[in-house]
Each structure stands twice: as C-alpha cells, then as structure tokens.
C-alpha cells in the first residue's frame, strides 16, 4: 500500500504549527499551519477511506488533525494570557 501524500503533509504541518506557535512573531504562521493540518487531515482521511485499501496513512492523517487542534488551542491560550497581562498593566 502507498501512503497518501496529504496525510504526510498534514502531520508535518501539525508539527511545524506547534513549533511556530511558541516562537514570538511567527505564532500567526503557526496557526495557519495548524488550520491547514486539520484541513489536509480531513481530506486525507476521506481519500483513504474511499480508496478501497489502496492507500494507507490514516494514522498520520489523524496525528496531523490532532496536532492542528493542539496548535489552535495553544494559540488561543497564548492570546488569552497576553490579553490578561496587557489588561492588568493599565
């Protein structure tokens, strides 16, 4: 069986998204990577399920989706924390 390219892309974007979320100035690029990881993961999952066992990579697609969701969660928590810090300064 051949791995689906979208599943690999989803997992890589999820990993890159988490890393970039922690780098100041690049966290907005990280959130874009996280969103793309979810989109590509869903597309890959549907493609694999409809391929009659000709494609593999379902685990990588799921990992990409999970990493994308974690990336978005980290981004939201970071924004809330920055907002709370800036709100307490005034």
Buried (B, 14 or more C-beta within 10 A) or exposed (E): EEBBEBBBBBBBBBBBBBEBBEEEEEBEBBBEBBBBBBBBBBBBBEBBEEEEEEBBBBEBBBBBBBBBBBBBEBBEEBEEEEEEEEEEEE
